[in-house]
Amino acid sequence: MWAFLLNIFAIEAQYICTAALILICTLAGAHLYLMHIRKTDAPHAADTKLSEQNKQAEEEHSESKNGSGEIAALPFADKELARSEIESVKLSDYPYEAATNLLERGLIKLENEEESSTDSDSPIGADFEKREHVFVMEARNLISDEVAVSLIEETEETVLSTPKAVINIDALSENYQANETVTLKSLKEKKLIATSVNYVKVLARGVLDKPLIVKMPDFSVDAVKMILLTGGTVIKLKTKSK
């Protein structure tokens, strides 16, 4: 009797162990399958996240438009560059965006903008380059009339307003040395004007090839430009009647 019961118990224990082993194998297989599914879906999740980032960047950038209403196509990578390196941004970093838009957003600024604002009160063309010689046709285009007139110096020395005469720049260039002073007295000594002349106007003609200090009561604007361009000085005398 006991042998029969032990046999029955052994058979039941064998069934229980087999069922437990099958259950364990089933659970292990299910776990491996779930892990495989997660690895397969991971790239898709990363792509979805990157796509969402790009979409967010495009939405943020769509708010920045140029004056004509066109949306500038700024890449996502350049958007991050603008945030992290705003101090070193150049116009070439944004080939697809209008310069006016970048200026408004403060990402770029005009070169020498500060210097140009500080020099706004100075005459245009006042920083002209000196030269060894200048032709009258060149001088007309190298300095503006306003600048030339503003650089004329004045003196308290006076001369009579008559009789009058004229002298050309090329005559001064031929008869004076570099840095020599041209006066009414020296013109008379060189016999370039009559001794009775008191009032001389300097006119532009030909070429001037040296710096001169010219002290006369009157000048043409082109003559002033030629004297200044060669490094000379223009001094205007006052006039008086008899």
MDAnalysis code that builds the backbone (N, CA, C; Angstrom):
import MDAnalysis as mda
import numpy as np

u = mda.Universe.empty(726, n_residues=242, atom_resindex=np.repeat(np.arange(242), 3), trajectory=True)
u.add_TopologyAttr("name", ["N", "CA", "C"] * 242)
u.add_TopologyAttr("resid", np.arange(1, 243))
u.add_TopologyAttr("resname", ["MET", "TRP", "ALA", "PHE", "LEU", "LEU", "ASN", "ILE", "PHE", "ALA", "ILE", "GLU", "ALA", "GLN", "TYR", "ILE", "CYS", "THR", "ALA", "ALA", "LEU", "ILE", "LEU", "ILE", "CYS", "THR", "LEU", "ALA", "GLY", "ALA", "HIS", "LEU", "TYR", "LEU", "MET", "HIS", "ILE", "ARG", "LYS", "THR", "ASP", "ALA", "PRO", "HIS", "ALA", "ALA", "ASP", "THR", "LYS", "LEU", "SER", "GLU", "GLN", "ASN", "LYS", "GLN", "ALA", "GLU", "GLU", "GLU", "HIS", "SER", "GLU", "SER", "LYS", "ASN", "GLY", "SER", "GLY", "GLU", "ILE", "ALA", "ALA", "LEU", "PRO", "PHE", "ALA", "ASP", "LYS", "GLU", "LEU", "ALA", "ARG", "SER", "GLU", "ILE", "GLU", "SER", "VAL", "LYS", "LEU", "SER", "ASP", "TYR", "PRO", "TYR", "GLU", "ALA", "ALA", "THR", "ASN", "LEU", "LEU", "GLU", "ARG", "GLY", "LEU", "ILE", "LYS", "LEU", "GLU", "ASN", "GLU", "GLU", "GLU", "SER", "SER", "THR", "ASP", "SER", "ASP", "SER", "PRO", "ILE", "GLY", "ALA", "ASP", "PHE", "GLU", "LYS", "ARG", "GLU", "HIS", "VAL", "PHE", "VAL", "MET", "GLU", "ALA", "ARG", "ASN", "LEU", "ILE", "SER", "ASP", "GLU", "VAL", "ALA", "VAL", "SER", "LEU", "ILE", "GLU", "GLU", "THR", "GLU", "GLU", "THR", "VAL", "LEU", "SER", "THR", "PRO", "LYS", "ALA", "VAL", "ILE", "ASN", "ILE", "ASP", "ALA", "LEU", "SER", "GLU", "ASN", "TYR", "GLN", "ALA", "ASN", "GLU", "THR", "VAL", "THR", "LEU", "LYS", "SER", "LEU", "LYS", "GLU", "LYS", "LYS", "LEU", "ILE", "ALA", "THR", "SER", "VAL", "ASN", "TYR", "VAL", "LYS", "VAL", "LEU", "ALA", "ARG", "GLY", "VAL", "LEU", "ASP", "LYS", "PRO", "LEU", "ILE", "VAL", "LYS", "MET", "PRO", "ASP", "PHE", "SER", "VAL", "ASP", "ALA", "VAL", "LYS", "MET", "ILE", "LEU", "LEU", "THR", "GLY", "GLY", "THR", "VAL", "ILE", "LYS", "LEU", "LYS", "THR", "LYS", "SER", "LYS"])
u.atoms.positions = np.array([
    [0.813, -1.202, 0.000],
    [0.000, 0.000, 0.000],
    [0.858, 1.269, 0.000],
    [1.862, 1.280, 0.887],
    [2.756, 2.451, 0.950],
    [3.552, 2.591, -0.340],
    [3.902, 1.501, -0.903],
    [4.667, 1.567, -2.167],
    [3.820, 2.177, -3.262],
    [2.530, 1.817, -3.270],
    [1.640, 2.388, -4.285],
    [1.488, 3.892, -4.106],
    [1.360, 4.358, -2.877],
    [1.211, 5.782, -2.603],
    [2.463, 6.555, -2.969],
    [3.618, 5.959, -2.669],
    [4.888, 6.631, -3.015],
    [5.036, 6.750, -4.519],
    [4.584, 5.725, -5.220],
    [4.672, 5.772, -6.690],
    [3.792, 6.876, -7.246],
    [2.555, 6.975, -6.686],
    [1.645, 8.028, -7.140],
    [2.221, 9.410, -6.855],
    [2.836, 9.610, -5.693],
    [3.410, 10.902, -5.298],
    [4.590, 11.280, -6.204],
    [5.378, 10.303, -6.572],
    [6.538, 10.560, -7.442],
    [6.082, 11.023, -8.823],
    [4.987, 10.346, -9.320],
    [4.483, 10.734, -10.641],
    [3.959, 12.172, -10.607],
    [3.220, 12.558, -9.546],
    [2.678, 13.910, -9.425],
    [3.801, 14.955, -9.309],
    [4.836, 14.595, -8.536],
    [5.975, 15.524, -8.377],
    [6.669, 15.764, -9.712],
    [6.741, 14.666, -10.510],
    [7.371, 14.804, -11.832],
    [6.568, 15.735, -12.733],
    [5.223, 15.630, -12.682],
    [4.371, 16.524, -13.477],
    [4.508, 17.988, -13.033],
    [4.584, 18.170, -11.690],
    [4.709, 19.529, -11.160],
    [6.020, 20.170, -11.604],
    [7.104, 19.416, -11.548],
    [8.427, 19.948, -11.967],
    [8.430, 20.284, -13.458],
    [7.798, 19.386, -14.235],
    [7.758, 19.632, -15.689],
    [6.960, 20.905, -16.006],
    [5.822, 21.074, -15.314],
    [5.002, 22.262, -15.549],
    [5.738, 23.530, -15.133],
    [6.480, 23.431, -13.990],
    [7.234, 24.606, -13.528],
    [8.332, 24.965, -14.516],
    [9.005, 23.963, -15.052],
    [10.075, 24.205, -16.027],
    [9.520, 24.844, -17.304],
    [8.362, 24.352, -17.738],
    [7.731, 24.932, -18.930],
    [7.356, 26.388, -18.691],
    [6.842, 26.703, -17.500],
    [6.460, 28.071, -17.166],
    [7.664, 28.999, -17.157],
    [8.765, 28.489, -16.565],
    [9.990, 29.303, -16.511],
    [10.514, 29.591, -17.917],
    [10.520, 28.585, -18.757],
    [11.000, 28.773, -20.146],
    [10.117, 29.757, -20.904],
    [8.817, 29.643, -20.664],
    [7.891, 30.558, -21.341],
    [8.130, 32.010, -20.926],
    [8.313, 32.253, -19.615],
    [8.560, 33.608, -19.122],
    [9.890, 34.163, -19.653],
    [10.909, 33.309, -19.693],
    [12.214, 33.756, -20.206],
    [12.120, 34.131, -21.688],
    [11.391, 33.326, -22.451],
    [11.222, 33.636, -23.871],
    [10.471, 34.934, -24.087],
    [9.434, 35.140, -23.279],
    [8.678, 36.387, -23.396],
    [9.545, 37.608, -23.068],
    [10.413, 37.456, -22.040],
    [11.301, 38.571, -21.656],
    [12.292, 38.895, -22.779],
    [12.869, 37.870, -23.392],
    [13.800, 38.090, -24.497],
    [13.105, 38.744, -25.688],
    [11.876, 38.361, -25.956],
    [11.132, 38.947, -27.071],
    [10.853, 40.436, -26.836],
    [10.496, 40.781, -25.587],
    [10.234, 42.192, -25.271],
    [11.495, 43.039, -25.407],
    [12.638, 42.486, -24.975],
    [13.899, 43.218, -25.116],
    [14.239, 43.463, -26.579],
    [13.982, 42.461, -27.417],
    [14.244, 42.605, -28.859],
    [13.357, 43.692, -29.475],
    [12.094, 43.725, -29.047],
    [11.160, 44.734, -29.560],
    [11.621, 46.134, -29.162],
    [12.102, 46.338, -27.943],
    [12.559, 47.651, -27.486],
    [13.781, 48.127, -28.279],
    [14.733, 47.227, -28.530],
    [15.914, 47.604, -29.320],
    [15.542, 47.985, -30.735],
    [14.554, 47.323, -31.296],
    [14.139, 47.621, -32.666],
    [13.468, 48.991, -32.752],
    [12.732, 49.376, -31.720],
    [12.013, 50.655, -31.736],
    [12.873, 51.845, -31.326],
    [14.059, 51.596, -30.728],
    [14.896, 52.698, -30.229],
    [15.318, 53.660, -31.318],
    [15.833, 53.229, -32.511],
    [16.206, 54.187, -33.573],
    [15.041, 55.051, -34.017],
    [13.857, 54.422, -34.076],
    [12.696, 55.204, -34.481],
    [12.390, 56.291, -33.469],
    [12.561, 56.003, -32.204],
    [12.315, 57.009, -31.171],
    [13.310, 58.154, -31.268],
    [14.600, 57.793, -31.557],
    [15.615, 58.847, -31.698],
    [15.318, 59.733, -32.893],
    [14.926, 59.117, -34.010],
    [14.576, 59.896, -35.197],
    [13.398, 60.816, -34.906],
    [12.422, 60.269, -34.147],
    [11.247, 61.080, -33.816],
    [11.628, 62.274, -32.956],
    [12.559, 62.063, -32.001],
    [13.005, 63.159, -31.141],
    [13.744, 64.221, -31.933],
    [14.664, 63.779, -32.844],
    [15.394, 64.728, -33.677],
    [14.447, 65.504, -34.580],
    [13.446, 64.807, -35.120],
    [12.477, 65.477, -35.977],
    [11.703, 66.537, -35.204],
    [11.350, 66.199, -33.950],
    [10.645, 67.186, -33.127],
    [11.513, 68.397, -32.834],
    [12.853, 68.194, -32.607],
    [13.765, 69.306, -32.360],
    [13.868, 70.206, -33.586],
    [14.015, 69.574, -34.766],
    [14.090, 70.362, -35.999],
    [12.801, 71.141, -36.239],
    [11.693, 70.504, -35.973],
    [10.412, 71.182, -36.164],
    [10.286, 72.365, -35.223],
    [10.733, 72.182, -33.963],
    [10.682, 73.278, -32.992],
    [11.568, 74.430, -33.427],
    [12.789, 74.092, -33.966],
    [13.700, 75.140, -34.432],
    [13.100, 75.909, -35.598],
    [12.445, 75.182, -36.517],
    [11.829, 75.853, -37.661],
    [10.693, 76.773, -37.199],
    [9.907, 76.311, -36.191],
    [8.817, 77.148, -35.698],
    [9.352, 78.413, -35.037],
    [10.471, 78.278, -34.267],
    [11.061, 79.458, -33.636],
    [11.598, 80.415, -34.679],
    [12.239, 79.835, -35.711],
    [12.837, 80.700, -36.741],
    [11.786, 81.359, -37.627],
    [10.605, 80.721, -37.752],
    [9.562, 81.293, -38.603],
    [9.061, 82.615, -38.061],
    [9.319, 82.881, -36.757],
    [8.890, 84.149, -36.180],
    [9.795, 85.296, -36.616],
    [11.023, 84.957, -37.096],
    [11.961, 85.996, -37.558],
    [11.832, 86.135, -39.057],
    [11.272, 87.239, -39.548],
    [11.062, 87.489, -40.963],
    [11.736, 88.780, -41.338],
    [12.135, 88.900, -42.630],
    [12.707, 90.162, -43.107],
    [11.599, 91.136, -43.444],
    [12.009, 92.387, -43.878],
    [11.037, 93.445, -44.119],
    [10.026, 93.110, -45.177],
    [10.367, 92.240, -46.161],
    [9.452, 91.932, -47.250],
    [8.485, 90.815, -46.902],
    [8.608, 90.244, -45.674],
    [7.688, 89.196, -45.264],
    [8.157, 87.809, -45.630],
    [9.335, 87.626, -46.236],
    [9.835, 86.321, -46.606],
    [10.528, 85.687, -45.412],
    [10.306, 84.382, -45.200],
    [10.908, 83.685, -44.074],
    [12.303, 83.236, -44.478],
    [13.318, 83.603, -43.678],
    [14.695, 83.217, -43.969],
    [14.903, 81.778, -43.527],
    [15.440, 80.916, -44.391],
    [15.627, 79.492, -44.127],
    [16.927, 79.263, -43.385],
    [16.940, 79.441, -42.074],
    [18.129, 79.256, -41.262],
    [18.172, 77.820, -40.761],
    [19.242, 77.038, -41.042],
    [19.327, 75.647, -40.594],
    [19.339, 75.558, -39.075],
    [18.979, 74.352, -38.557],
    [18.930, 74.145, -37.113],
    [20.310, 74.294, -36.495],
    [21.352, 73.783, -37.162],
    [22.716, 73.879, -36.634],
    [23.151, 75.325, -36.509],
    [22.819, 76.153, -37.501],
    [23.168, 77.571, -37.443],
    [22.378, 78.287, -36.354],
    [21.163, 77.798, -36.067],
    [20.374, 78.397, -34.995],
    [21.076, 78.218, -33.660],
    [21.637, 77.015, -33.426],
    [22.368, 76.779, -32.195],
    [23.639, 77.605, -32.151],
    [24.303, 77.789, -33.309],
    [25.512, 78.616, -33.361],
    [25.202, 80.041, -32.967],
    [24.068, 80.553, -33.419],
    [23.695, 81.930, -33.095],
    [23.471, 82.095, -31.597],
    [23.008, 81.037, -30.935],
    [22.759, 81.143, -29.501],
    [24.054, 81.058, -28.704],
    [24.971, 80.145, -29.103],
    [26.165, 79.886, -28.310],
    [27.329, 80.786, -28.646],
    [27.389, 81.342, -29.871],
    [28.522, 82.149, -30.290],
    [28.058, 83.472, -30.867],
    [27.155, 84.141, -30.162],
    [26.549, 85.363, -30.693],
    [27.562, 86.470, -30.856],
    [28.647, 86.477, -30.050],
    [29.625, 87.551, -30.130],
    [30.500, 87.439, -31.359],
    [30.653, 86.196, -31.925],
    [31.551, 86.016, -33.065],
    [30.815, 85.734, -34.360],
    [29.517, 86.047, -34.399],
    [28.722, 85.772, -35.589],
    [29.129, 86.690, -36.729],
    [29.267, 86.140, -37.927],
    [29.556, 86.902, -39.137],
    [28.395, 86.738, -40.115],
    [28.317, 87.642, -41.074],
    [27.264, 87.550, -42.075],
    [27.393, 86.279, -42.887],
    [28.649, 85.806, -43.111],
    [28.869, 84.597, -43.908],
    [28.338, 83.346, -43.216],
    [28.111, 83.401, -41.871],
    [27.562, 82.258, -41.156],
    [26.081, 82.043, -41.473],
    [25.433, 83.059, -42.045],
    [24.010, 83.001, -42.341],
    [23.765, 83.337, -43.808],
    [24.160, 82.428, -44.731],
    [24.024, 82.758, -46.150],
    [22.600, 82.846, -46.639],
    [21.648, 82.315, -45.853],
    [20.261, 82.306, -46.309],
    [19.412, 83.396, -45.664],
    [20.010, 84.203, -44.798],
    [19.210, 85.186, -44.067],
    [19.596, 86.596, -44.492],
    [18.601, 87.468, -44.609],
    [18.839, 88.846, -45.038],
    [19.679, 89.587, -44.016],
    [20.589, 90.439, -44.511],
    [21.476, 91.195, -43.618],
    [20.678, 92.137, -42.726],
    [19.620, 92.721, -43.273],
    [18.814, 93.642, -42.469],
    [18.168, 92.927, -41.290],
    [17.779, 91.666, -41.508],
    [17.174, 90.885, -40.430],
    [18.189, 90.612, -39.330],
    [19.429, 90.258, -39.736],
    [20.476, 90.000, -38.759],
    [20.834, 91.256, -37.977],
    [20.821, 92.406, -38.646],
    [21.112, 93.669, -37.967],
    [20.049, 93.973, -36.920],
    [18.787, 93.754, -37.277],
    [17.696, 94.025, -36.351],
    [17.763, 93.119, -35.128],
    [18.220, 91.882, -35.309],
    [18.294, 90.925, -34.207],
    [19.565, 91.086, -33.396],
    [20.479, 91.960, -33.823],
    [21.688, 92.222, -33.066],
    [22.759, 91.174, -33.229],
    [22.645, 90.310, -34.259],
    [23.651, 89.277, -34.479],
    [24.877, 89.809, -35.205],
    [24.724, 90.876, -35.979],
    [25.845, 91.481, -36.670],
    [25.729, 92.987, -36.535],
    [26.823, 93.695, -36.833],
    [26.803, 95.146, -36.865],
    [27.708, 95.613, -37.978],
    [27.501, 96.810, -38.437],
    [28.292, 97.360, -39.508],
    [29.713, 97.600, -39.037],
    [30.686, 97.287, -39.912],
    [32.088, 97.483, -39.571],
    [32.377, 98.972, -39.424],
    [33.159, 99.320, -38.374],
    [33.518, 100.708, -38.086],
    [32.289, 101.590, -37.855],
    [31.206, 100.960, -37.347],
    [29.975, 101.728, -37.113],
    [30.184, 102.787, -36.046],
    [30.931, 102.414, -34.967],
    [31.161, 103.373, -33.886],
    [32.065, 104.497, -34.338],
    [33.132, 104.115, -35.119],
    [34.053, 105.145, -35.574],
    [33.370, 106.127, -36.511],
    [32.488, 105.606, -37.388],
    [31.830, 106.497, -38.332],
    [30.901, 107.475, -37.632],
    [30.286, 107.039, -36.510],
    [29.395, 107.937, -35.799],
    [30.162, 109.045, -35.108],
    [31.391, 108.748, -34.636],
    [32.165, 109.774, -33.956],
    [32.755, 110.781, -34.914],
    [32.946, 110.357, -36.170],
    [33.537, 111.260, -37.150],
    [32.491, 111.942, -38.018],
    [31.230, 111.875, -37.627],
    [30.172, 112.407, -38.484],
    [30.244, 113.918, -38.615],
    [30.889, 114.589, -37.654],
    [30.945, 116.047, -37.710],
    [32.086, 116.561, -38.577],
    [33.024, 115.690, -38.968],
    [34.158, 116.130, -39.773],
    [33.749, 116.267, -41.231],
    [34.338, 117.211, -41.987],
    [33.971, 117.401, -43.391],
    [34.279, 116.163, -44.224],
    [33.426, 115.877, -45.192],
    [33.638, 114.735, -46.069],
    [34.863, 114.985, -46.941],
    [35.784, 114.025, -46.952],
    [36.983, 114.155, -47.777],
    [38.101, 114.911, -47.111],
    [37.971, 115.238, -45.810],
    [39.011, 116.003, -45.123],
    [40.279, 115.179, -44.928],
    [40.181, 113.854, -44.972],
    [41.337, 112.996, -44.795],
    [41.923, 112.572, -46.143],
    [41.994, 113.494, -47.093],
    [42.524, 113.182, -48.420],
    [44.010, 112.873, -48.329],
    [44.489, 112.153, -49.311],
    [45.896, 111.749, -49.349],
    [46.732, 112.787, -50.095],
    [47.828, 113.197, -49.491],
    [48.745, 114.143, -50.130],
    [49.485, 113.451, -51.274],
    [49.885, 114.236, -52.284],
    [50.598, 113.674, -53.429],
    [51.677, 114.641, -53.904],
    [52.650, 114.116, -54.629],
    [53.784, 114.929, -55.077],
    [53.375, 115.928, -56.155],
    [52.435, 115.552, -56.998],
    [51.962, 116.476, -58.023],
    [50.494, 116.182, -58.315],
    [49.785, 117.175, -58.817],
    [48.374, 117.003, -59.093],
    [47.987, 117.864, -60.290],
    [47.160, 117.307, -61.158],
    [46.617, 118.037, -62.298],
    [45.284, 118.671, -61.892],
    [44.921, 119.719, -62.574],
    [43.712, 120.436, -62.208],
    [42.475, 119.553, -62.340],
    [42.431, 118.680, -63.352],
    [41.266, 117.812, -63.526],
    [41.175, 116.776, -62.410],
    [42.326, 116.335, -61.895],
    [42.315, 115.405, -60.768],
    [41.793, 116.082, -59.511],
    [42.295, 117.284, -59.268],
    [41.962, 117.989, -58.036],
    [40.465, 118.211, -57.890],
    [39.768, 118.412, -58.984],
    [38.327, 118.687, -58.922],
    [37.548, 117.525, -58.314],
    [38.050, 116.308, -58.505],
    [37.321, 115.135, -58.045],
    [37.851, 114.557, -56.734],
    [39.022, 115.024, -56.290],
    [39.642, 114.436, -55.101],
    [39.191, 115.097, -53.798],
    [38.763, 116.337, -53.859],
    [38.286, 117.045, -52.664],
    [36.988, 117.768, -53.024],
    [36.055, 117.751, -52.122],
    [34.811, 118.483, -52.364],
    [35.045, 119.982, -52.176],
    [34.195, 120.797, -52.789],
    [34.314, 122.248, -52.660],
    [34.186, 122.689, -51.203],
    [33.266, 122.058, -50.464],
    [33.049, 122.437, -49.079],
    [34.296, 122.219, -48.231],
    [34.957, 121.075, -48.437],
    [36.169, 120.774, -47.679],
    [37.279, 121.748, -48.034],
    [37.438, 122.022, -49.324],
    [38.489, 122.945, -49.757],
    [38.312, 124.320, -49.119],
    [37.099, 124.834, -49.136],
    [36.840, 126.157, -48.558],
    [37.073, 126.143, -47.042],
    [36.696, 125.035, -46.387],
    [36.849, 124.970, -44.931],
    [38.302, 124.931, -44.496],
    [39.214, 124.563, -45.378],
    [40.632, 124.453, -45.030],
    [41.430, 125.705, -45.377],
    [40.766, 126.724, -45.878],
    [41.461, 127.994, -46.161],
    [41.708, 128.728, -44.841],
    [42.947, 129.125, -44.616],
    [43.283, 129.891, -43.409],
    [43.138, 131.389, -43.697],
    [42.868, 132.140, -42.651],
    [42.706, 133.591, -42.807],
    [43.716, 134.323, -41.922],
    [44.072, 135.512, -42.340],
    [45.015, 136.337, -41.598],
    [44.488, 137.766, -41.484],
    [45.017, 138.505, -40.555],
    [44.594, 139.890, -40.368],
    [45.306, 140.838, -41.334],
    [46.260, 140.326, -42.067],
    [46.984, 141.170, -43.032],
    [46.030, 141.627, -44.136],
    [46.083, 142.905, -44.479],
    [45.168, 143.464, -45.476],
    [45.930, 144.052, -46.660],
    [45.246, 144.044, -47.821],
    [45.790, 144.639, -49.044],
    [44.696, 145.462, -49.700],
    [45.084, 146.324, -50.609],
    [44.106, 147.114, -51.349],
    [43.383, 146.240, -52.359],
    [42.157, 146.606, -52.645],
    [41.335, 145.803, -53.561],
    [41.583, 146.119, -55.029],
    [42.358, 147.133, -55.328],
    [42.710, 147.490, -56.707],
    [44.139, 148.041, -56.734],
    [44.773, 147.952, -57.896],
    [44.419, 147.254, -59.141],
    [44.496, 145.724, -58.967],
    [43.811, 145.000, -59.854],
    [43.708, 143.550, -59.752],
    [44.473, 142.848, -60.863],
    [44.841, 141.581, -60.580],
    [45.514, 140.738, -61.563],
    [45.229, 139.279, -61.200],
    [45.607, 138.375, -62.102],
    [45.448, 136.939, -61.846],
    [46.788, 136.246, -62.065],
    [46.969, 135.098, -61.394],
    [48.163, 134.278, -61.556],
    [47.733, 132.827, -61.565],
    [48.288, 132.033, -62.441],
    [47.922, 130.619, -62.550],
    [48.842, 129.734, -61.702],
    [48.294, 128.621, -61.274],
    [49.039, 127.689, -60.428],
    [50.307, 127.188, -61.119],
    [50.225, 126.873, -62.400],
    [51.409, 126.333, -63.070],
    [52.549, 127.345, -63.117],
    [52.217, 128.652, -63.127],
    [53.256, 129.684, -63.080],
    [53.950, 129.684, -61.720],
    [53.187, 129.466, -60.656],
    [53.793, 129.369, -59.330],
    [54.672, 128.126, -59.223],
    [54.222, 127.027, -59.808],
    [54.987, 125.784, -59.765],
    [56.328, 125.923, -60.475],
    [56.344, 126.711, -61.556],
    [57.574, 126.877, -62.325],
    [58.557, 127.854, -61.669],
    [58.058, 128.812, -60.875],
    [58.909, 129.904, -60.388],
    [59.205, 129.861, -58.892],
    [58.670, 128.876, -58.193],
    [58.920, 128.785, -56.753],
    [59.450, 127.401, -56.393],
    [60.242, 127.345, -55.312],
    [60.759, 126.093, -54.793],
    [59.771, 125.493, -53.785],
    [59.980, 124.240, -53.459],
    [59.101, 123.568, -52.506],
    [59.110, 124.267, -51.159],
    [57.927, 124.410, -50.587],
    [57.716, 125.027, -49.268],
    [58.037, 126.521, -49.227],
    [58.191, 127.149, -50.372],
    [58.435, 128.584, -50.423],
    [57.105, 129.325, -50.286],
    [57.147, 130.520, -49.731],
    [55.940, 131.315, -49.525],
    [55.714, 132.260, -50.706],
    [54.517, 132.227, -51.243],
    [54.138, 133.084, -52.368],
    [53.410, 134.304, -51.822],
    [53.948, 135.484, -52.059],
    [53.331, 136.734, -51.605],
    [53.249, 137.718, -52.771],
    [52.508, 138.818, -52.559],
    [52.447, 139.859, -53.586],
    [53.839, 140.428, -53.866],
    [54.614, 140.601, -52.815],
    [55.951, 141.140, -52.970],
    [56.842, 140.217, -53.796],
    [56.779, 138.905, -53.496],
    [57.625, 137.966, -54.242],
    [57.184, 137.848, -55.702],
    [55.892, 137.967, -55.965],
    [55.411, 137.931, -57.349],
    [55.964, 139.123, -58.140],
    [55.997, 140.273, -57.506],
    [56.526, 141.454, -58.171],
    [58.034, 141.324, -58.380],
    [58.720, 140.759, -57.372],
    [60.159, 140.582, -57.506],
    [60.498, 139.627, -58.643],
    [59.692, 138.618, -58.856],
    [59.910, 137.661, -59.938],
    [59.307, 138.148, -61.250],
    [58.703, 139.352, -61.218],
    [58.106, 139.970, -62.397],
    [56.993, 139.117, -63.011],
    [56.249, 138.485, -62.124],
    [55.108, 137.703, -62.575],
    [53.833, 138.552, -62.616],
    [53.859, 139.706, -61.925],
    [52.762, 140.675, -61.986],
    [53.369, 142.072, -62.047],
    [52.526, 142.993, -62.424],
    [52.994, 144.391, -62.483],
    [53.198, 144.932, -61.070],
    [54.086, 145.902, -60.944],
    [54.399, 146.476, -59.633],
    [53.239, 147.269, -59.050],
    [52.319, 147.689, -59.895],
    [51.172, 148.481, -59.421],
    [50.027, 147.628, -58.885],
    [50.096, 146.326, -59.077],
    [49.002, 145.420, -58.672],
    [48.997, 145.250, -57.158],
    [47.795, 145.305, -56.575],
    [47.620, 145.091, -55.135],
    [46.754, 143.865, -54.802],
    [45.971, 143.433, -55.782],
    [45.000, 142.367, -55.537],
    [45.215, 141.279, -56.590],
    [45.510, 140.051, -56.170],
    [45.768, 138.944, -57.097],
    [44.870, 137.770, -56.750],
    [44.262, 137.209, -57.780],
    [43.473, 135.978, -57.617],
    [44.241, 134.824, -58.237],
    [44.383, 133.722, -57.487],
    [45.097, 132.541, -57.958],
    [44.110, 131.619, -58.652],
    [44.424, 131.242, -59.900],
    [43.564, 130.371, -60.706],
    [44.228, 129.015, -60.937],
    [43.410, 127.993, -61.148],
    [43.917, 126.637, -61.383],
    [44.198, 126.432, -62.867],
    [45.398, 125.874, -63.140],
    [45.734, 125.536, -64.510],
    [46.928, 124.602, -64.499],
    [46.961, 123.665, -65.417],
    [48.127, 122.797, -65.565],
    [48.338, 121.859, -64.394],
    [49.594, 121.831, -63.882],
    [49.973, 120.900, -62.833],
    [50.766, 121.627, -61.755],
    [50.606, 121.190, -60.511],
    [51.394, 121.697, -59.391],
    [52.190, 120.523, -58.838],
    [53.519, 120.685, -58.737],
    [54.370, 119.546, -58.363],
    [55.172, 119.781, -57.087],
    [54.711, 120.683, -56.242],
    [55.439, 120.942, -54.993],
    [54.511, 121.624, -53.988],
    [54.790, 121.462, -52.687],
    [53.991, 122.177, -51.678],
    [54.397, 123.642, -51.595],
    [53.408, 124.525, -51.559],
    [53.654, 125.962, -51.483],
    [52.764, 126.583, -50.414],
    [53.249, 127.659, -49.813],
    [52.448, 128.452, -48.885],
    [52.027, 129.708, -49.641],
    [50.778, 129.793, -49.993],
    [50.298, 130.865, -50.869],
    [49.440, 131.831, -50.057],
    [49.882, 133.090, -49.992],
    [49.159, 134.144, -49.259],
    [48.647, 135.166, -50.264],
    [47.355, 135.064, -50.584],
    [46.739, 135.939, -51.572],
    [45.338, 136.338, -51.107],
    [44.784, 137.406, -51.654],
    [43.434, 137.831, -51.253],
    [42.313, 137.005, -51.865],
    [42.611, 136.256, -52.943],
    [41.522, 135.519, -53.591],
    [42.071, 134.280, -54.289],
    [41.246, 133.206, -54.330],
    [41.610, 131.932, -54.948],
    [40.380, 131.338, -55.625],
    [40.598, 130.613, -56.696],
    [39.532, 129.761, -57.223],
    [39.513, 128.486, -56.383],
    [38.365, 127.819, -56.327],
    [38.248, 126.607, -55.510],
    [39.196, 125.519, -56.020],
    [39.324, 125.389, -57.326],
    [40.222, 124.373, -57.878],
    [41.682, 124.667, -57.529],
    [42.053, 125.930, -57.498],
    [43.415, 126.289, -57.113],
    [43.678, 125.909, -55.660],
    [42.694, 126.146, -54.803],
    [42.820, 125.760, -53.394],
    [43.029, 124.252, -53.274],
    [42.270, 123.478, -54.033],
    [42.381, 122.020, -53.997],
    [43.774, 121.563, -54.417],
    [44.332, 122.168, -55.459],
    [45.655, 121.777, -55.931],
    [46.723, 122.070, -54.879],
    [46.621, 123.218, -54.232],
    [47.603, 123.587, -53.203],
    [47.512, 122.634, -52.017],
    [46.302, 122.310, -51.599],
    [46.112, 121.417, -50.459],
    [46.570, 119.998, -50.769],
    [46.267, 119.515, -51.947],
    [46.607, 118.138, -52.308],
    [48.111, 117.906, -52.376],
    [48.880, 118.920, -52.659],
    [50.340, 118.774, -52.707],
    [50.985, 119.120, -51.366],
    [50.182, 119.272, -50.335],
    [50.723, 119.509, -49.004],
    [50.971, 120.959, -48.674],
    [50.452, 121.880, -49.479],
    [50.652, 123.307, -49.238],
    [49.615, 123.904, -48.317],
    [49.727, 125.227, -48.133],
    [48.833, 125.963, -47.249],
    [48.235, 127.151, -47.992],
    [46.942, 127.349, -47.821],
    [46.237, 128.460, -48.449],
    [45.894, 129.487, -47.368],
    [46.399, 130.700, -47.518],
    [46.147, 131.776, -46.557],
    [45.501, 132.946, -47.301],
    [44.323, 133.312, -46.866],
    [43.583, 134.373, -47.535],
    [43.776, 135.707, -46.811],
    [44.194, 136.715, -47.576],
    [44.391, 138.057, -47.028],
    [43.083, 138.847, -47.040],
    [42.933, 139.743, -46.119],
    [41.775, 140.632, -46.120],
    [42.026, 141.804, -47.063],
    [40.973, 142.393, -47.554],
    [41.097, 143.521, -48.496],
    [40.443, 144.779, -47.932],
    [40.893, 145.902, -48.446],
    [40.315, 147.187, -48.038],
    [40.345, 148.136, -49.226],
    [39.478, 149.101, -49.207],
    [39.456, 150.098, -50.277],
    [40.452, 151.214, -49.952],
    [40.723, 152.046, -50.936],
    [41.647, 153.147, -50.729],
    [41.065, 154.169, -49.773],
])
